[in-house]
């Protein structure tokens, strides 16, 4: 009997957005079909906002709709953060 282990990859980064330092938590989704990261961050009221990033070509892009505009403006920065981690 062969056991298959999948490594759980997660990390946290502080990113400055609109003159505020925000803590983004990244967790890679172990799926062979596509490369995805689940990301969560707190808004100004302390509510958690959860969304996904998918790799397209060489960049990571936000998949979900209906998020606050300040999250969409971080698309390029979050892609660079993930790239710095080697993904």
PDB file of N, CA, C and O in Angstrom:
ATOM      1  N   UNK A   1       0.843  -1.182   0.000  1.00  0.00           N
ATOM      2  CA  UNK A   1       0.000   0.000   0.000  1.00  0.00           C
ATOM      3  C   UNK A   1       0.885   1.241   0.000  1.00  0.00           C
ATOM      4  O   UNK A   1       1.759   1.392   0.854  1.00  0.00           O
ATOM      5  N   UNK A   2       0.649   2.125  -0.966  1.00  0.00           N
ATOM      6  CA  UNK A   2       1.427   3.355  -1.094  1.00  0.00           C
ATOM      7  C   UNK A   2       0.654   4.515  -0.448  1.00  0.00           C
ATOM      8  O   UNK A   2      -0.545   4.685  -0.670  1.00  0.00           O
ATOM      9  N   UNK A   3       1.356   5.284   0.332  1.00  0.00           N
ATOM     10  CA  UNK A   3       0.770   6.482   0.929  1.00  0.00           C
ATOM     11  C   UNK A   3       1.203   7.691   0.114  1.00  0.00           C
ATOM     12  O   UNK A   3       2.370   7.822  -0.257  1.00  0.00           O
ATOM     13  N   UNK A   4       0.265   8.557  -0.155  1.00  0.00           N
ATOM     14  CA  UNK A   4       0.562   9.787  -0.888  1.00  0.00           C
ATOM     15  C   UNK A   4       0.423  10.968   0.071  1.00  0.00           C
ATOM     16  O   UNK A   4      -0.650  11.200   0.628  1.00  0.00           O
ATOM     17  N   UNK A   5       1.505  11.705   0.257  1.00  0.00           N
ATOM     18  CA  UNK A   5       1.490  12.865   1.141  1.00  0.00           C
ATOM     19  C   UNK A   5       1.489  14.141   0.306  1.00  0.00           C
ATOM     20  O   UNK A   5       2.235  14.266  -0.665  1.00  0.00           O
ATOM     21  N   UNK A   6       0.651  15.069   0.696  1.00  0.00           N
ATOM     22  CA  UNK A   6       0.603  16.375   0.050  1.00  0.00           C
ATOM     23  C   UNK A   6       1.061  17.417   1.057  1.00  0.00           C
ATOM     24  O   UNK A   6       0.529  17.510   2.163  1.00  0.00           O
ATOM     25  N   UNK A   7       2.040  18.187   0.662  1.00  0.00           N
ATOM     26  CA  UNK A   7       2.598  19.199   1.553  1.00  0.00           C
ATOM     27  C   UNK A   7       1.641  20.386   1.665  1.00  0.00           C
ATOM     28  O   UNK A   7       1.189  20.921   0.653  1.00  0.00           O
ATOM     29  N   UNK A   8       1.339  20.791   2.885  1.00  0.00           N
ATOM     30  CA  UNK A   8       0.494  21.946   3.141  1.00  0.00           C
ATOM     31  C   UNK A   8       1.381  23.186   3.163  1.00  0.00           C
ATOM     32  O   UNK A   8       2.247  23.323   4.028  1.00  0.00           O
ATOM     33  N   UNK A   9       1.161  24.084   2.210  1.00  0.00           N
ATOM     34  CA  UNK A   9       1.990  25.281   2.092  1.00  0.00           C
ATOM     35  C   UNK A   9       1.157  26.492   2.493  1.00  0.00           C
ATOM     36  O   UNK A   9       0.091  26.742   1.930  1.00  0.00           O
ATOM     37  N   UNK A  10       1.656  27.239   3.469  1.00  0.00           N
ATOM     38  CA  UNK A  10       0.980  28.464   3.885  1.00  0.00           C
ATOM     39  C   UNK A  10       2.016  29.449   4.398  1.00  0.00           C
ATOM     40  O   UNK A  10       3.054  29.064   4.937  1.00  0.00           O
ATOM     41  N   UNK A  11       1.713  30.729   4.218  1.00  0.00           N
ATOM     42  CA  UNK A  11       2.603  31.782   4.706  1.00  0.00           C
ATOM     43  C   UNK A  11       1.803  33.067   4.865  1.00  0.00           C
ATOM     44  O   UNK A  11       0.715  33.214   4.309  1.00  0.00           O
ATOM     45  N   UNK A  12       2.359  33.985   5.626  1.00  0.00           N
ATOM     46  CA  UNK A  12       1.720  35.274   5.908  1.00  0.00           C
ATOM     47  C   UNK A  12       2.673  36.395   5.528  1.00  0.00           C
ATOM     48  O   UNK A  12       3.872  36.322   5.801  1.00  0.00           O
ATOM     49  N   UNK A  13       2.140  37.426   4.903  1.00  0.00           N
ATOM     50  CA  UNK A  13       2.947  38.592   4.545  1.00  0.00           C
ATOM     51  C   UNK A  13       2.202  39.864   4.897  1.00  0.00           C
ATOM     52  O   UNK A  13       0.981  39.938   4.762  1.00  0.00           O
ATOM     53  N   UNK A  14       2.946  40.867   5.351  1.00  0.00           N
ATOM     54  CA  UNK A  14       2.394  42.197   5.581  1.00  0.00           C
ATOM     55  C   UNK A  14       2.615  43.013   4.314  1.00  0.00           C
ATOM     56  O   UNK A  14       3.737  43.117   3.819  1.00  0.00           O
ATOM     57  N   UNK A  15       1.533  43.590   3.792  1.00  0.00           N
ATOM     58  CA  UNK A  15       1.590  44.359   2.548  1.00  0.00           C
ATOM     59  C   UNK A  15       0.979  45.725   2.818  1.00  0.00           C
ATOM     60  O   UNK A  15      -0.094  45.830   3.412  1.00  0.00           O
ATOM     61  N   UNK A  16       1.669  46.770   2.376  1.00  0.00           N
ATOM     62  CA  UNK A  16       1.156  48.126   2.569  1.00  0.00           C
ATOM     63  C   UNK A  16       0.218  48.480   1.422  1.00  0.00           C
ATOM     64  O   UNK A  16       0.629  48.531   0.263  1.00  0.00           O
ATOM     65  N   UNK A  17      -1.052  48.725   1.759  1.00  0.00           N
ATOM     66  CA  UNK A  17      -2.088  49.067   0.794  1.00  0.00           C
ATOM     67  C   UNK A  17      -2.738  50.369   1.243  1.00  0.00           C
ATOM     68  O   UNK A  17      -3.261  50.455   2.354  1.00  0.00           O
ATOM     69  N   UNK A  18      -2.706  51.375   0.387  1.00  0.00           N
ATOM     70  CA  UNK A  18      -3.331  52.671   0.684  1.00  0.00           C
ATOM     71  C   UNK A  18      -2.888  53.208   2.045  1.00  0.00           C
ATOM     72  O   UNK A  18      -3.722  53.582   2.869  1.00  0.00           O
ATOM     73  N   UNK A  19      -1.599  53.246   2.275  1.00  0.00           N
ATOM     74  CA  UNK A  19      -1.001  53.767   3.512  1.00  0.00           C
ATOM     75  C   UNK A  19      -1.394  52.983   4.755  1.00  0.00           C
ATOM     76  O   UNK A  19      -1.323  53.504   5.868  1.00  0.00           O
ATOM     77  N   UNK A  20      -1.812  51.717   4.569  1.00  0.00           N
ATOM     78  CA  UNK A  20      -2.128  50.833   5.699  1.00  0.00           C
ATOM     79  C   UNK A  20      -1.417  49.520   5.521  1.00  0.00           C
ATOM     80  O   UNK A  20      -1.354  48.984   4.414  1.00  0.00           O
ATOM     81  N   UNK A  21      -0.878  48.998   6.606  1.00  0.00           N
ATOM     82  CA  UNK A  21      -0.226  47.701   6.584  1.00  0.00           C
ATOM     83  C   UNK A  21      -1.276  46.638   6.873  1.00  0.00           C
ATOM     84  O   UNK A  21      -1.925  46.659   7.919  1.00  0.00           O
ATOM     85  N   UNK A  22      -1.438  45.706   5.934  1.00  0.00           N
ATOM     86  CA  UNK A  22      -2.439  44.649   6.084  1.00  0.00           C
ATOM     87  C   UNK A  22      -1.760  43.286   6.059  1.00  0.00           C
ATOM     88  O   UNK A  22      -0.776  43.073   5.352  1.00  0.00           O
ATOM     89  N   UNK A  23      -2.314  42.365   6.852  1.00  0.00           N
ATOM     90  CA  UNK A  23      -1.761  41.013   6.937  1.00  0.00           C
ATOM     91  C   UNK A  23      -2.538  40.093   5.995  1.00  0.00           C
ATOM     92  O   UNK A  23      -3.733  39.863   6.181  1.00  0.00           O
ATOM     93  N   UNK A  24      -1.845  39.573   4.985  1.00  0.00           N
ATOM     94  CA  UNK A  24      -2.433  38.637   4.030  1.00  0.00           C
ATOM     95  C   UNK A  24      -1.945  37.242   4.371  1.00  0.00           C
ATOM     96  O   UNK A  24      -0.742  37.017   4.502  1.00  0.00           O
ATOM     97  N   UNK A  25      -2.877  36.297   4.516  1.00  0.00           N
ATOM     98  CA  UNK A  25      -2.562  34.900   4.791  1.00  0.00           C
ATOM     99  C   UNK A  25      -2.797  34.096   3.514  1.00  0.00           C
ATOM    100  O   UNK A  25      -3.883  34.144   2.936  1.00  0.00           O
ATOM    101  N   UNK A  26      -1.782  33.363   3.078  1.00  0.00           N
ATOM    102  CA  UNK A  26      -1.840  32.583   1.848  1.00  0.00           C
ATOM    103  C   UNK A  26      -1.803  31.101   2.196  1.00  0.00           C
ATOM    104  O   UNK A  26      -1.047  30.676   3.069  1.00  0.00           O
ATOM    105  N   UNK A  27      -2.639  30.307   1.495  1.00  0.00           N
ATOM    106  CA  UNK A  27      -2.595  28.852   1.628  1.00  0.00           C
ATOM    107  C   UNK A  27      -2.770  28.248   0.253  1.00  0.00           C
ATOM    108  O   UNK A  27      -3.759  28.505  -0.433  1.00  0.00           O
ATOM    109  N   UNK A  28      -1.797  27.439  -0.143  1.00  0.00           N
ATOM    110  CA  UNK A  28      -1.861  26.814  -1.454  1.00  0.00           C
ATOM    111  C   UNK A  28      -2.842  25.648  -1.432  1.00  0.00           C
ATOM    112  O   UNK A  28      -2.834  24.830  -0.512  1.00  0.00           O
ATOM    113  N   UNK A  29      -3.682  25.586  -2.453  1.00  0.00           N
ATOM    114  CA  UNK A  29      -4.651  24.508  -2.586  1.00  0.00           C
ATOM    115  C   UNK A  29      -3.973  23.366  -3.336  1.00  0.00           C
ATOM    116  O   UNK A  29      -3.560  23.538  -4.483  1.00  0.00           O
ATOM    117  N   UNK A  30      -3.854  22.199  -2.698  1.00  0.00           N
ATOM    118  CA  UNK A  30      -3.178  21.076  -3.360  1.00  0.00           C
ATOM    119  C   UNK A  30      -4.085  20.434  -4.403  1.00  0.00           C
ATOM    120  O   UNK A  30      -4.895  19.564  -4.083  1.00  0.00           O
ATOM    121  N   UNK A  31      -3.942  20.867  -5.648  1.00  0.00           N
ATOM    122  CA  UNK A  31      -4.737  20.341  -6.748  1.00  0.00           C
ATOM    123  C   UNK A  31      -3.830  20.192  -7.955  1.00  0.00           C
ATOM    124  O   UNK A  31      -3.097  21.118  -8.300  1.00  0.00           O
ATOM    125  N   UNK A  32      -3.873  19.053  -8.590  1.00  0.00           N
ATOM    126  CA  UNK A  32      -2.997  18.785  -9.728  1.00  0.00           C
ATOM    127  C   UNK A  32      -3.458  19.496 -11.000  1.00  0.00           C
ATOM    128  O   UNK A  32      -2.650  19.721 -11.900  1.00  0.00           O
ATOM    129  N   UNK A  33      -4.743  19.852 -11.092  1.00  0.00           N
ATOM    130  CA  UNK A  33      -5.269  20.427 -12.322  1.00  0.00           C
ATOM    131  C   UNK A  33      -4.907  21.894 -12.518  1.00  0.00           C
ATOM    132  O   UNK A  33      -4.605  22.306 -13.638  1.00  0.00           O
ATOM    133  N   UNK A  34      -4.930  22.673 -11.473  1.00  0.00           N
ATOM    134  CA  UNK A  34      -4.610  24.100 -11.586  1.00  0.00           C
ATOM    135  C   UNK A  34      -3.929  24.587 -10.311  1.00  0.00           C
ATOM    136  O   UNK A  34      -4.082  23.984  -9.248  1.00  0.00           O
ATOM    137  N   UNK A  35      -3.189  25.660 -10.420  1.00  0.00           N
ATOM    138  CA  UNK A  35      -2.491  26.221  -9.267  1.00  0.00           C
ATOM    139  C   UNK A  35      -3.356  27.321  -8.661  1.00  0.00           C
ATOM    140  O   UNK A  35      -3.669  28.316  -9.315  1.00  0.00           O
ATOM    141  N   UNK A  36      -3.737  27.122  -7.394  1.00  0.00           N
ATOM    142  CA  UNK A  36      -4.589  28.072  -6.675  1.00  0.00           C
ATOM    143  C   UNK A  36      -4.019  28.381  -5.305  1.00  0.00           C
ATOM    144  O   UNK A  36      -3.406  27.527  -4.664  1.00  0.00           O
ATOM    145  N   UNK A  37      -4.229  29.607  -4.868  1.00  0.00           N
ATOM    146  CA  UNK A  37      -3.957  30.010  -3.494  1.00  0.00           C
ATOM    147  C   UNK A  37      -5.238  30.591  -2.912  1.00  0.00           C
ATOM    148  O   UNK A  37      -5.906  31.396  -3.560  1.00  0.00           O
ATOM    149  N   UNK A  38      -5.586  30.183  -1.685  1.00  0.00           N
ATOM    150  CA  UNK A  38      -6.640  30.844  -0.922  1.00  0.00           C
ATOM    151  C   UNK A  38      -5.958  31.951  -0.132  1.00  0.00           C
ATOM    152  O   UNK A  38      -4.904  31.738   0.467  1.00  0.00           O
ATOM    153  N   UNK A  39      -6.559  33.128  -0.133  1.00  0.00           N
ATOM    154  CA  UNK A  39      -5.986  34.277   0.566  1.00  0.00           C
ATOM    155  C   UNK A  39      -7.062  34.854   1.473  1.00  0.00           C
ATOM    156  O   UNK A  39      -8.228  34.937   1.086  1.00  0.00           O
ATOM    157  N   UNK A  40      -6.672  35.255   2.686  1.00  0.00           N
ATOM    158  CA  UNK A  40      -7.619  35.965   3.541  1.00  0.00           C
ATOM    159  C   UNK A  40      -6.931  37.169   4.161  1.00  0.00           C
ATOM    160  O   UNK A  40      -5.731  37.157   4.434  1.00  0.00           O
ATOM    161  N   UNK A  41      -7.728  38.206   4.374  1.00  0.00           N
ATOM    162  CA  UNK A  41      -7.247  39.471   4.911  1.00  0.00           C
ATOM    163  C   UNK A  41      -8.403  40.132   5.656  1.00  0.00           C
ATOM    164  O   UNK A  41      -9.567  39.888   5.339  1.00  0.00           O
ATOM    165  N   UNK A  42      -8.091  40.963   6.639  1.00  0.00           N
ATOM    166  CA  UNK A  42      -9.118  41.701   7.383  1.00  0.00           C
ATOM    167  C   UNK A  42      -9.388  43.041   6.724  1.00  0.00           C
ATOM    168  O   UNK A  42      -8.476  43.683   6.204  1.00  0.00           O
ATOM    169  N   UNK A  43     -10.656  43.461   6.750  1.00  0.00           N
ATOM    170  CA  UNK A  43     -10.974  44.805   6.278  1.00  0.00           C
ATOM    171  C   UNK A  43     -10.856  45.781   7.448  1.00  0.00           C
ATOM    172  O   UNK A  43     -10.383  45.401   8.519  1.00  0.00           O
ATOM    173  N   UNK A  44     -11.275  47.022   7.262  1.00  0.00           N
ATOM    174  CA  UNK A  44     -11.140  48.053   8.308  1.00  0.00           C
ATOM    175  C   UNK A  44     -11.964  47.754   9.554  1.00  0.00           C
ATOM    176  O   UNK A  44     -11.642  48.241  10.638  1.00  0.00           O
ATOM    177  N   UNK A  45     -13.023  46.961   9.416  1.00  0.00           N
ATOM    178  CA  UNK A  45     -13.890  46.635  10.556  1.00  0.00           C
ATOM    179  C   UNK A  45     -13.508  45.319  11.219  1.00  0.00           C
ATOM    180  O   UNK A  45     -14.136  44.918  12.199  1.00  0.00           O
ATOM    181  N   UNK A  46     -12.491  44.645  10.704  1.00  0.00           N
ATOM    182  CA  UNK A  46     -12.065  43.381  11.287  1.00  0.00           C
ATOM    183  C   UNK A  46     -12.716  42.159  10.672  1.00  0.00           C
ATOM    184  O   UNK A  46     -12.459  41.038  11.112  1.00  0.00           O
ATOM    185  N   UNK A  47     -13.559  42.352   9.658  1.00  0.00           N
ATOM    186  CA  UNK A  47     -14.177  41.223   8.969  1.00  0.00           C
ATOM    187  C   UNK A  47     -13.162  40.559   8.043  1.00  0.00           C
ATOM    188  O   UNK A  47     -12.372  41.236   7.386  1.00  0.00           O
ATOM    189  N   UNK A  48     -13.192  39.219   7.998  1.00  0.00           N
ATOM    190  CA  UNK A  48     -12.268  38.488   7.130  1.00  0.00           C
ATOM    191  C   UNK A  48     -12.819  38.461   5.707  1.00  0.00           C
ATOM    192  O   UNK A  48     -13.998  38.181   5.491  1.00  0.00           O
ATOM    193  N   UNK A  49     -11.959  38.754   4.753  1.00  0.00           N
ATOM    194  CA  UNK A  49     -12.304  38.665   3.341  1.00  0.00           C
ATOM    195  C   UNK A  49     -11.461  37.533   2.774  1.00  0.00           C
ATOM    196  O   UNK A  49     -10.235  37.544   2.882  1.00  0.00           O
ATOM    197  N   UNK A  50     -12.133  36.549   2.165  1.00  0.00           N
ATOM    198  CA  UNK A  50     -11.468  35.366   1.637  1.00  0.00           C
ATOM    199  C   UNK A  50     -11.665  35.339   0.130  1.00  0.00           C
ATOM    200  O   UNK A  50     -12.777  35.529  -0.362  1.00  0.00           O
ATOM    201  N   UNK A  51     -10.581  35.100  -0.602  1.00  0.00           N
ATOM    202  CA  UNK A  51     -10.655  35.020  -2.059  1.00  0.00           C
ATOM    203  C   UNK A  51      -9.569  34.092  -2.564  1.00  0.00           C
ATOM    204  O   UNK A  51      -8.717  33.640  -1.799  1.00  0.00           O
ATOM    205  N   UNK A  52      -9.604  33.808  -3.873  1.00  0.00           N
ATOM    206  CA  UNK A  52      -8.647  32.894  -4.489  1.00  0.00           C
ATOM    207  C   UNK A  52      -7.808  33.614  -5.534  1.00  0.00           C
ATOM    208  O   UNK A  52      -8.265  34.549  -6.191  1.00  0.00           O
ATOM    209  N   UNK A  53      -6.577  33.156  -5.670  1.00  0.00           N
ATOM    210  CA  UNK A  53      -5.692  33.601  -6.741  1.00  0.00           C
ATOM    211  C   UNK A  53      -5.353  32.387  -7.602  1.00  0.00           C
ATOM    212  O   UNK A  53      -5.013  31.330  -7.071  1.00  0.00           O
ATOM    213  N   UNK A  54      -5.440  32.526  -8.918  1.00  0.00           N
ATOM    214  CA  UNK A  54      -5.135  31.450  -9.858  1.00  0.00           C
ATOM    215  C   UNK A  54      -3.975  31.891 -10.748  1.00  0.00           C
ATOM    216  O   UNK A  54      -3.901  33.048 -11.161  1.00  0.00           O
ATOM    217  N   UNK A  55      -3.081  30.963 -11.032  1.00  0.00           N
ATOM    218  CA  UNK A  55      -1.941  31.269 -11.896  1.00  0.00           C
ATOM    219  C   UNK A  55      -2.363  31.169 -13.348  1.00  0.00           C
ATOM    220  O   UNK A  55      -2.860  30.135 -13.796  1.00  0.00           O
ATOM    221  N   UNK A  56      -2.158  32.257 -14.080  1.00  0.00           N
ATOM    222  CA  UNK A  56      -2.411  32.307 -15.517  1.00  0.00           C
ATOM    223  C   UNK A  56      -1.142  32.811 -16.178  1.00  0.00           C
ATOM    224  O   UNK A  56      -0.694  33.927 -15.912  1.00  0.00           O
ATOM    225  N   UNK A  57      -0.573  32.000 -17.026  1.00  0.00           N
ATOM    226  CA  UNK A  57       0.718  32.278 -17.656  1.00  0.00           C
ATOM    227  C   UNK A  57       1.785  32.389 -16.568  1.00  0.00           C
ATOM    228  O   UNK A  57       2.126  31.386 -15.940  1.00  0.00           O
ATOM    229  N   UNK A  58       2.310  33.575 -16.337  1.00  0.00           N
ATOM    230  CA  UNK A  58       3.371  33.733 -15.335  1.00  0.00           C
ATOM    231  C   UNK A  58       2.933  34.555 -14.132  1.00  0.00           C
ATOM    232  O   UNK A  58       3.726  34.763 -13.214  1.00  0.00           O
ATOM    233  N   UNK A  59       1.673  35.033 -14.115  1.00  0.00           N
ATOM    234  CA  UNK A  59       1.172  35.877 -13.024  1.00  0.00           C
ATOM    235  C   UNK A  59       0.018  35.229 -12.301  1.00  0.00           C
ATOM    236  O   UNK A  59      -0.656  34.347 -12.833  1.00  0.00           O
ATOM    237  N   UNK A  60      -0.202  35.675 -11.085  1.00  0.00           N
ATOM    238  CA  UNK A  60      -1.345  35.248 -10.277  1.00  0.00           C
ATOM    239  C   UNK A  60      -2.419  36.313 -10.371  1.00  0.00           C
ATOM    240  O   UNK A  60      -2.134  37.505 -10.258  1.00  0.00           O
ATOM    241  N   UNK A  61      -3.678  35.874 -10.582  1.00  0.00           N
ATOM    242  CA  UNK A  61      -4.794  36.806 -10.742  1.00  0.00           C
ATOM    243  C   UNK A  61      -5.919  36.434  -9.782  1.00  0.00           C
ATOM    244  O   UNK A  61      -6.117  35.260  -9.470  1.00  0.00           O
ATOM    245  N   UNK A  62      -6.653  37.443  -9.316  1.00  0.00           N
ATOM    246  CA  UNK A  62      -7.795  37.231  -8.427  1.00  0.00           C
ATOM    247  C   UNK A  62      -8.927  36.600  -9.227  1.00  0.00           C
ATOM    248  O   UNK A  62      -9.272  37.073 -10.309  1.00  0.00           O
ATOM    249  N   UNK A  63      -9.500  35.530  -8.688  1.00  0.00           N
ATOM    250  CA  UNK A  63     -10.558  34.773  -9.371  1.00  0.00           C
ATOM    251  C   UNK A  63     -11.941  35.280  -8.982  1.00  0.00           C
ATOM    252  O   UNK A  63     -12.816  35.389  -9.841  1.00  0.00           O
ATOM    253  N   UNK A  64     -12.155  35.587  -7.727  1.00  0.00           N
ATOM    254  CA  UNK A  64     -13.489  35.889  -7.202  1.00  0.00           C
ATOM    255  C   UNK A  64     -13.985  37.267  -7.623  1.00  0.00           C
ATOM    256  O   UNK A  64     -13.200  38.170  -7.912  1.00  0.00           O
ATOM    257  N   UNK A  65     -15.314  37.404  -7.650  1.00  0.00           N
ATOM    258  CA  UNK A  65     -15.981  38.666  -7.969  1.00  0.00           C
ATOM    259  C   UNK A  65     -16.631  39.227  -6.711  1.00  0.00           C
ATOM    260  O   UNK A  65     -16.817  38.506  -5.730  1.00  0.00           O
ATOM    261  N   UNK A  66     -16.974  40.499  -6.737  1.00  0.00           N
ATOM    262  CA  UNK A  66     -17.709  41.115  -5.632  1.00  0.00           C
ATOM    263  C   UNK A  66     -16.854  41.470  -4.428  1.00  0.00           C
ATOM    264  O   UNK A  66     -17.373  41.617  -3.322  1.00  0.00           O
ATOM    265  N   UNK A  67     -15.566  41.608  -4.627  1.00  0.00           N
ATOM    266  CA  UNK A  67     -14.661  41.978  -3.537  1.00  0.00           C
ATOM    267  C   UNK A  67     -14.512  43.489  -3.488  1.00  0.00           C
ATOM    268  O   UNK A  67     -14.798  44.163  -4.477  1.00  0.00           O
ATOM    269  N   UNK A  68     -14.073  44.036  -2.364  1.00  0.00           N
ATOM    270  CA  UNK A  68     -13.823  45.481  -2.303  1.00  0.00           C
ATOM    271  C   UNK A  68     -12.750  45.901  -3.323  1.00  0.00           C
ATOM    272  O   UNK A  68     -11.851  45.128  -3.652  1.00  0.00           O
ATOM    273  N   UNK A  69     -12.866  47.119  -3.803  1.00  0.00           N
ATOM    274  CA  UNK A  69     -11.965  47.608  -4.851  1.00  0.00           C
ATOM    275  C   UNK A  69     -10.500  47.617  -4.401  1.00  0.00           C
ATOM    276  O   UNK A  69      -9.610  47.396  -5.223  1.00  0.00           O
ATOM    277  N   UNK A  70     -10.234  47.866  -3.126  1.00  0.00           N
ATOM    278  CA  UNK A  70      -8.843  47.922  -2.676  1.00  0.00           C
ATOM    279  C   UNK A  70      -8.155  46.561  -2.801  1.00  0.00           C
ATOM    280  O   UNK A  70      -6.930  46.498  -2.896  1.00  0.00           O
ATOM    281  N   UNK A  71      -8.927  45.478  -2.801  1.00  0.00           N
ATOM    282  CA  UNK A  71      -8.323  44.150  -2.993  1.00  0.00           C
ATOM    283  C   UNK A  71      -7.924  43.966  -4.448  1.00  0.00           C
ATOM    284  O   UNK A  71      -6.846  43.442  -4.731  1.00  0.00           O
ATOM    285  N   UNK A  72      -8.787  44.395  -5.386  1.00  0.00           N
ATOM    286  CA  UNK A  72      -8.440  44.274  -6.806  1.00  0.00           C
ATOM    287  C   UNK A  72      -7.197  45.092  -7.153  1.00  0.00           C
ATOM    288  O   UNK A  72      -6.443  44.728  -8.056  1.00  0.00           O
ATOM    289  N   UNK A  73      -6.987  46.188  -6.441  1.00  0.00           N
ATOM    290  CA  UNK A  73      -5.809  47.018  -6.715  1.00  0.00           C
ATOM    291  C   UNK A  73      -4.521  46.359  -6.229  1.00  0.00           C
ATOM    292  O   UNK A  73      -3.432  46.811  -6.584  1.00  0.00           O
ATOM    293  N   UNK A  74      -4.621  45.300  -5.423  1.00  0.00           N
ATOM    294  CA  UNK A  74      -3.439  44.604  -4.913  1.00  0.00           C
ATOM    295  C   UNK A  74      -3.037  43.416  -5.770  1.00  0.00           C
ATOM    296  O   UNK A  74      -2.093  42.702  -5.431  1.00  0.00           O
ATOM    297  N   UNK A  75      -3.736  43.191  -6.872  1.00  0.00           N
ATOM    298  CA  UNK A  75      -3.513  42.021  -7.729  1.00  0.00           C
ATOM    299  C   UNK A  75      -2.034  41.839  -8.084  1.00  0.00           C
ATOM    300  O   UNK A  75      -1.485  40.748  -7.923  1.00  0.00           O
ATOM    301  N   UNK A  76      -1.403  42.886  -8.558  1.00  0.00           N
ATOM    302  CA  UNK A  76       0.000  42.803  -8.983  1.00  0.00           C
ATOM    303  C   UNK A  76       0.930  42.570  -7.788  1.00  0.00           C
ATOM    304  O   UNK A  76       1.874  41.786  -7.879  1.00  0.00           O
ATOM    305  N   UNK A  77       0.663  43.248  -6.674  1.00  0.00           N
ATOM    306  CA  UNK A  77       1.496  43.117  -5.478  1.00  0.00           C
ATOM    307  C   UNK A  77       1.410  41.705  -4.914  1.00  0.00           C
ATOM    308  O   UNK A  77       2.429  41.126  -4.538  1.00  0.00           O
ATOM    309  N   UNK A  78       0.203  41.143  -4.851  1.00  0.00           N
ATOM    310  CA  UNK A  78       0.033  39.785  -4.335  1.00  0.00           C
ATOM    311  C   UNK A  78       0.709  38.768  -5.244  1.00  0.00           C
ATOM    312  O   UNK A  78       1.270  37.782  -4.766  1.00  0.00           O
ATOM    313  N   UNK A  79       0.659  39.000  -6.539  1.00  0.00           N
ATOM    314  CA  UNK A  79       1.347  38.121  -7.485  1.00  0.00           C
ATOM    315  C   UNK A  79       2.847  38.137  -7.236  1.00  0.00           C
ATOM    316  O   UNK A  79       3.497  37.093  -7.294  1.00  0.00           O
ATOM    317  N   UNK A  80       3.400  39.308  -6.960  1.00  0.00           N
ATOM    318  CA  UNK A  80       4.833  39.413  -6.655  1.00  0.00           C
ATOM    319  C   UNK A  80       5.192  38.717  -5.342  1.00  0.00           C
ATOM    320  O   UNK A  80       6.250  38.097  -5.238  1.00  0.00           O
ATOM    321  N   UNK A  81       4.314  38.816  -4.341  1.00  0.00           N
ATOM    322  CA  UNK A  81       4.556  38.161  -3.052  1.00  0.00           C
ATOM    323  C   UNK A  81       4.626  36.650  -3.231  1.00  0.00           C
ATOM    324  O   UNK A  81       5.518  36.003  -2.681  1.00  0.00           O
ATOM    325  N   UNK A  82       3.698  36.083  -3.991  1.00  0.00           N
ATOM    326  CA  UNK A  82       3.704  34.644  -4.234  1.00  0.00           C
ATOM    327  C   UNK A  82       4.936  34.239  -5.035  1.00  0.00           C
ATOM    328  O   UNK A  82       5.532  33.196  -4.766  1.00  0.00           O
ATOM    329  N   UNK A  83       5.320  35.043  -6.004  1.00  0.00           N
ATOM    330  CA  UNK A  83       6.513  34.754  -6.809  1.00  0.00           C
ATOM    331  C   UNK A  83       7.776  34.775  -5.955  1.00  0.00           C
ATOM    332  O   UNK A  83       8.683  33.969  -6.163  1.00  0.00           O
ATOM    333  N   UNK A  84       7.838  35.700  -4.990  1.00  0.00           N
ATOM    334  CA  UNK A  84       8.987  35.754  -4.085  1.00  0.00           C
ATOM    335  C   UNK A  84       9.117  34.478  -3.260  1.00  0.00           C
ATOM    336  O   UNK A  84      10.223  34.100  -2.871  1.00  0.00           O
ATOM    337  N   UNK A  85       7.987  33.807  -2.991  1.00  0.00           N
ATOM    338  CA  UNK A  85       7.991  32.553  -2.243  1.00  0.00           C
ATOM    339  C   UNK A  85       8.393  31.369  -3.128  1.00  0.00           C
ATOM    340  O   UNK A  85       8.606  30.264  -2.629  1.00  0.00           O
ATOM    341  N   UNK A  86       8.495  31.596  -4.421  1.00  0.00           N
ATOM    342  CA  UNK A  86       8.946  30.541  -5.333  1.00  0.00           C
ATOM    343  C   UNK A  86       7.841  29.793  -6.039  1.00  0.00           C
ATOM    344  O   UNK A  86       8.060  28.672  -6.498  1.00  0.00           O
ATOM    345  N   UNK A  87       6.660  30.377  -6.141  1.00  0.00           N
ATOM    346  CA  UNK A  87       5.550  29.703  -6.807  1.00  0.00           C
ATOM    347  C   UNK A  87       5.131  30.438  -8.063  1.00  0.00           C
ATOM    348  O   UNK A  87       4.206  30.007  -8.751  1.00  0.00           O
TER     349      UNK A  87
END
